[in-house]
Each structure stands twice: as structure tokens, then as C-alpha cells.
């Protein structure tokens, strides 16, 4: 990153400056009539930048973008900042609620999800979630997953569709413990397990199987000395990496050594046999620069943990640079065949100071992996069609036992350079490289961001995971 140009303030990453509400969005194609819910996505969107050269993308205030779909129509689009105290002050508005700790009152910018009939913007590190209303207005800081030790629901909390529980593996900045937090279908904390992790590693994601919780330890650790830079983590080359296996009902963790890396995100994990666990992850190679995460080269890898032999083996599933893996949520924790990810493309270096294209970023393609056949399909959106995370939405389903794993749609925000605005694109997962089923035309550009979800249900039920 140079001192004169910041890739995360230009091109597809450039923040937007206004909140917009638009109704009855135009559509090319046809939205499947049974879809009823909201497509939501969160991401950093700073309100003001004092020093562009020093700006860090991951520290911008959270902004949630959403589209409401019902009866074959796109009823509305909204984008709203998550109003922490500082964001409300900046906008000249009254604060929403009172945070537990003013020092950790940060606008959550990583994830947005529906659970227990409510909507939540989520972050990590001990920072509390914020609750949002159905139309994305901020309600205030909330206690989702809060424990007496100061932990709360993490950005990558996982919903188990069979038990109806929400699981979170939460870390706190500066603490050498993490907590596995289990919430019931109402959002009430049912059980916590505290796990020591010396060195306070950055544990951004985790995985669930039917019997176990998988924890990822890495050389990326908390460092108070780095707080002035805004990123309180550093790569400690003296540390290795390992995966931990914790019984879901609590107990001792068994650790298995791996080559040094940082897990970006989990595709899925499952138990192949009583003694073998398969874990598919996007893995960042050694030396990742957390100040400029776009310089990394993550790939899709598989670990096989052999509980009987006491070892974990590693293999590469796909060499293409990618991030944000997702799957059909009905197969979470079960054997899966398909996964979806956003390719990460290396763009040509900027031609000069007036060239505002990002050097790198999420690319113009979504990927569909068949991990059984070992094949990958790519849906390309054109040179400037920047696309972020793709979310799988099941089709109008027959009985679960007879529904194909890829019977559904992949939704993602995709920039349309002709309109200079963003579309919500709906792809048929079983015809992945074919024409989109629908393109919902938003009136504005949506910057590249982080994570989101399809939240089914209307205003009264507010849906769920």
C-alpha cells in the first residue's frame, strides 16, 4: 500500500456516502415466486477518513445492504449504517441504547444474520452485537450470546438446523481463553465451555460436526503493541498452527498440528467415520498482512483429522485464489458435495495516480466446487463485474430426504459497469454457468464488503436462520 493511494477507498471498495431507500426494483428475468425474505449483507463503510493513506478497510463503520423479496417482486432496497454511539454522534442523531463498555462500542461490520425472529449485526473480539429492525434501522447494542465473562456471539456464529441451536466460538482481545457458547432457539445461552488458548490467537471462524466443535489456532496473535496501527494482531513466526477437536457438550480439547497458516473461513466439516473428521477451509499462507488482506493468496484446502492415529493430514482441493466459502446450510456439519466461493482476481497494477482501479479484490467470478468429482465451475461476470460473497438459498423444497444438495440459488451483489450500479444476481445452482435466473437492479452501487445471509420470512415472523 502506498502513501498516495489506498485501494480500499477507490474502485469497487470505495465507500458510499448516503443511505438510500428504493421501492419496486426493476428486474431482468424472473424472481422465483416462492422466495420470501431478505437478502442482507454487511461490510465496512467509513463515514469520514482523516488520513486516507493510513485507512484500514476492516475498521470502517458497518453498513448493511438489504433487498426484500416476496411474490416474485423485489419490494425494496435499503442501506443503513449500524449506529454505534460514535456513528450516531457523527450523523447528529440520538444514540440507540447504552453499550456495556464505551471502549468497545464499535459499529459491527462483519456479518448480519437473522435468529430467533430478530436481526443482528455481528463483529468479534468481545464487541457486542447490535440489533436491527426489520427495515435495517438500528435498535441498539444487545446481549445475544452474552456471558458473565464478557464474551458474546461472534461474527461467524453457526446455526444448527437439526437442533435449532446457535453456536458461537468467541474470543476477546487480550484474553488467553475462548468460549464455545450455545444458544437455544430463543437466543438464551444454554451452555458455555471455556477453552485456554495461550498466546491469544486470532480465531475468526470455527466449524461444527454432529459431535464436535473444531477450533483453529494459528500464528496470528493479539499484540497490544500494534494497537496504534489499528490492527491489534501480528504474525508470530515462532508459532505453528493446529486444529482443536472439542466435544460439543464440553470437555477437553485435542490438538492436532498443521503447517503454519491462517484460516480465512470454513466451507464445512463433517465426520467421515467414528474416528475421522473432514474439514474444508479457505487457508491463507504464512505471513498474511492484516493491514492489507487483499495481498494474500488463499486457497481451498482439506484437512482429515484421524482421532485414532492422533494426526491431521492436509491436501489442496483447489488452487484458484478464493474466499468466502458457503454451502447449502441444510448440509452444515454433514457430508457435502458442493461449495461456493468468490474468486479473488489479481488486477493489473494501476497505470498511474489517476487510475482508481483496485490492484486486487474480490473478482468477477463466483465458483461452484464439486468436491466429490474434484471439479470447479466458474460464473464470470465480466472484467469490471465485481462480485462478493455468494449465499446459497434452497429452492422450494420437497421432503428434505429427496432434495438435491444443489437444488437452489446462489445470490450475490454484482456491479454492473454499464449502469454504474449494483445488481442482486440470482443464479440457479444446478445451471451455474448459465444465464442468471434474475438480476434485481439496485439504484446505487454496493461496495465490496464482507458477509451476509438470506433471512426468510416476513415482517411479523422476522424469519430465522
N, C-alpha and C positions, 0 to 999 in steps of 0.2 A: 504494500500500500504506500503510495507516495504522499508527500505533504501537500500537494496541489490538487489532488483528485481522490475522491472516496467512492468506490464502486457501489456502495450501499446507499448513496444519496442520488444516484443517477440511473438512467435507463429503466429497466424493469423493477429495480428495487426502490426507486425514488418514492418517498412518502407522499401521500395525498394531503391536502390542506383543508378539506371540507367534509362535513357529514352530509350525506345525501339520502333522500327518500324518494323512491320512484315506484309507481304502480303499473300493473298490467303490462309487463315487459313483453316486447316483441320476441317471437320465437321462429327460428327456421327449423323445419322438421316437426316432429310431434312428441310432446312430453307424454310418457306412459301414464294412462289415466288413473292407475291405482296409486301412484306416488302421492303421498300426503304427509308433508312435513317441511322441515327447513334444512337447507344445506348451509352450514356455518363454518367459518374459518377465521382463526386468529393470527396475529402477526405483529411485529414491531412497526410502529408508525409515529416517530417523534413529532412533537408539536413545534419545537424550535431547536435549532442547532447553534451553539455558541462557537464551537471550533470544528468545522467540517472535517478537517484532516484527522482529528482525534476521535471522531464519532465511531461508536461500535453499534453495529446493526442490532445485535441481540438485546440492547439496553433501551430501545425505543419503547414508548408507551404502547400498550396493547390496543389494537383496533380490530373489532370483529366485523366481518362482512357476511351478510346473510341473504338468502333468497327463499321466499316462501312459495311452495309448490302445492297445488291442490286442483283436482278435477281437470287435469291436463293444461293448467294455466300456471304462469309464474306471476303470483299476485303482487309481490313487492320485492324490492331490493333495499337494504339498509346497510349503512356502515356507521359504527359508533365507537368512539374511544371508550375504553374501560376507565371509569372515573375514580381513580385513586384520589387521595386528598390533593396531591400535587397537580394532577390533571384537572380536577375541578377548580382549583385555585387559578390555574393558567387560563381556563376558559371563563373565569369570572362567575362561577356557579357555586351554589351551596354544596358543601360536602355531603356525601351519602354515607351515613353510618360512621361508626368510630372504630378504627383499627385496634387490634390488640397491642401492637407495638408500632409507634410512629416511624421508627427507624426502618422497619420492614414493610411500610405501606407503599408497595410498588404496584403499578398497573400491570396485571398479569397479561403476558403477551405470547404464551407458548401454545396453549390449547383452549378449545371451547367445546363443551360437551353437555348433553342432557342426561340427567339422572334423577330418579325419584320425583319426576314431574317438575323439575326445576332446571335452570340453565346456569352453567358455571364457566367462568373464565379462570384458567389454571396456569400456575407457574411452578416453581420448585424452590428448594433451599430453605424451607421453613416459612416462606412467604404465603400468607393466607389467600385462598381463592376469593374471587368476587362473584356474587350472584348477579345475574342479569334477568331482566324481564323478558317476556316472550318476544317483544319487538326490539330487544337488544339494549334498552336503556338500563343503566346501572342501578341496581338496588343497593348494594354496599358490600363490605367485607363480610365473610360468613365463616361458619365453623365446620364446613364439610371435612370430615376425617380428623378433626382436631383432637389431640391427645393431651393429657396433663403435662407431658414433657415438652410441649411446644411444637410438635410435628403436625402436619395436616396433609390433605390429599395432594398428591404430586401431579405434575403435568401429564404423565403417562400412566395414570390410573387405568386399570383394566377391568372391564365388566365381564363377568362370567355368565353367559346366557343360560346355563343349566342351573346354577344355584341362585341366580339373580343377585349376587353379591358384587360389590365394587372393591377391588383390591388396589392398594397403593403401596409402593416402596418409597418411603420418604426419607430424604437426608436433610440435614441442617448445616448451614455454613459454619465451619469451625468445630463441629461435633464429630467425634470418632465413633458414632453409632448411627445406624439407620433403623427405621421401624417399618415392619410389614403391618399395614393397617387394613382390617377387613370391615367393610360396612354392609349392613343388610339392605334390603330393598327400599327401606325408608330413609336411608342415609345415616342411620345410627351406627356408631362404632361398636362392633360386636367383639372384636378381639385384636390385640396388638402383640407383636413379637419384636423385641429389641435385639439387634444383632451388632456386635462390635466389629468395626472395620478400621483398624489402625491406619493413620495417615490421612483420614477424611477424603477418600477418593470421590470424584465426581460420578455419581450414579444416576444418570439421566433416565435410563429405561430399565426394564426388567422383563421377565416372562413368567407365564403360568402354564403348568400342565395339570392333569387331573389330580395329582398327588403332591406336586412340588411347586416351589417358587424358585426361580433362577435369578441370581444376583450377579452383577458384573463389576468386578474390581479391576482397576486399570492404573497406569502411571500418571493419569491426570488427577492432581490433588489440589485441595484448598491451600491457598497461600495468602495470609493476611498482608504480606509484604507487597502483593500485587494489587491490593485494593485500590490504590491511587490510579491505576490504569483502567479501572472499571471492570476488569475480568479477574475475579479472585481465584483463578486456577492457573496451574503451571504444569508442564510435562516434566516429571521426575524420572530421568533415565535410569535411576538406580532401582526402580520398582519394576516388577513384572506385571503380568495380567493373569487373571484367574476367573473362573466361573464357580459360583457357590450354589449348592443344592440344599434348600431348606424345606422341610415338610410343611405343607400348607397349614396344618393345625398347630405348628410351633415345634420347637426343639432345637437341636444343634445343626449348624451348617457344615456340610462337607465341601471343601475347596479343591478345585482341580486346576492345575497350571496350564497356561496358554502362552503363545507368543505375544510380545507386547503389542497393544492396540488400544483403541477406544471404540466401544460400541456406540454407533450413532443411534440406531433404532432396531427393534425386534420385528421380524416378519411373523414368526410363530415359534412355538416349542411344543413338543408332544413326547409321550412315552412310546417308544417303538416296541419295547418288551418290558418285563418287570425290572430289568437291570440296565436298560439303555434309554437315554434321553437324547432326542434330536433338538437342536436349537439353531434356527436360521436367523442370521442377523446381518445388518449392514455394518461393516467393520472399517474403521478409519486406521490407516497405517501409523507407525510411530512418528512422533514429532508434530502432531497436529497443532496448528496455531489457532488458539481460541479467539484471538483478536481478529482473525481473518479466516473464518472457517471455509470460505469458498476456495481456498488454496489446497484443500485436502483432496484425496483420491479414494473415496470409499467404494467398496465392492460388496457383493452379496456372498457371504460365506456360510458354511455349515459346520457346527461342532457336534460331535457324537460323544456324549458322556457315558462312560462304562462304569456303572456303580460297583460292579463285581470286581473288575480289574483295577479300579482306582485311577483311571486315566481318562483324559479327554483328547480326542483327535480332531484335526482341522482339515477342511477342504474348501476349495473355491467353487462356488456354484455359477457365478457369472462375473466376467472381468470388466464389464462395462461400468463406468463410473456412475453411481446412482445413490439416491437417498429416499427417505420417506416410504418405506415398505408398508403395504397394507394387504389384508386378505378379507375374504368373506368372514364377517365376525362370528357366524354360526360355527366356524371351524377353529376358533381360538382354543388352544390347548389340546386340539385333536389332530390326527394326521391330516395334512393338507396336500393338495397338488398344485394349487395356483397361488401366485403372489403378484402384486402390482407395485410399481415404484416409479419415481420421477428420475429420468436420466439427467445427469449433470454434464453439461457440454462445456468444452474449452473453446471460448471465442478467440478470434484473432486479437492481438494487442491493439489498443486504441491507436488510431493513426496520428493523433496529435491532441493538444489540450482542449480542442473544441469537439472532439469525438466523445460523446457521452455514453457510448455503449459500455456495459459492464465487461470486464475481462473474462469473467466466469460467472456462472449462476446456474440455477435450475434450467434445464434445456427446453428444447421444443419437442420433447417426446415423452410419452408415457410407455412403460414397459409392462408386458404380461409374461411372467415366468411360469413355465410348466416344469416343476422340479422333479417330476417323475420321469418325463422324457428328456429332460435336460435341454429344453429349447426356450427361446425367448422371442416374442413378437414385439414390435415397436410401432406405436401410432405416432407418426410425425405430424407436427402442426405448422411446419414452415420455419424458415430461418429466424424470423422475429416473433414467432408464436410462443412466447414464454409461458410455460405451464408449471404449476406447483404440484402439491400432493394430490394424488387421486384416491378418492374414497369409494369403496365398494358398497353398493346398495342392492340388497336382494330384490329379485323380481317378485311379482305377485305369486306367492309360493304355494305349491301343493303341499302335501304332507312332507315334513322335513326329511323323512327317510327316503323319499323319492326325488327330492330336489337336487339337481346337479350343482356341484360346488361353484361353477362359474355362471349359473343362471341368475343374471342380474346386470347391473350397470356400474360403470366407473364414472364418477363425477369429478370435475376439476375446473378451476378457473384458468382460462387460457386467453392471452392477449391477442386481439385481432388488430394487426397493424393497419389494415385498410380503414377500419372505423376509428382507430386510435383509442379503443376502449376494450373492455374485457367481456368475454362470453363465459357463461357457465355451460360447459360442454358435457353432454350425456352420451357415453359410449356403451354399446352393447358388449358385455364382456365376452360373449361367445362369438362375436364378429368384431374382434378387437381392432383390426386394421381397416375395417370398412368405414363408410360414412357415419358420422355421429347420428344417433337417434334424434337428438335435438341440440340446438345451440340457442341458449337463452341470452339475449343481447342486453347487457347492462349498459346504463348510460355513461359510465365512467370507467376509468382504469383501476384495477385492483392490483396493488403492488405485490410482488412475490412475498410470501410470508411463511408461516410455519404450519400448524396443524389445525384440523377441523374434523367435523363429523356430520353425518346425516342424522337428524333428530326427528323421528317420526311422530306424528300426532298433531292435533290442533290446539287452539288456544286454551281450551278447557283442561285437556289432559296434560299438555306440555310434553307429551311423549316420554321418551326414555332412551336408554342405550339400545 
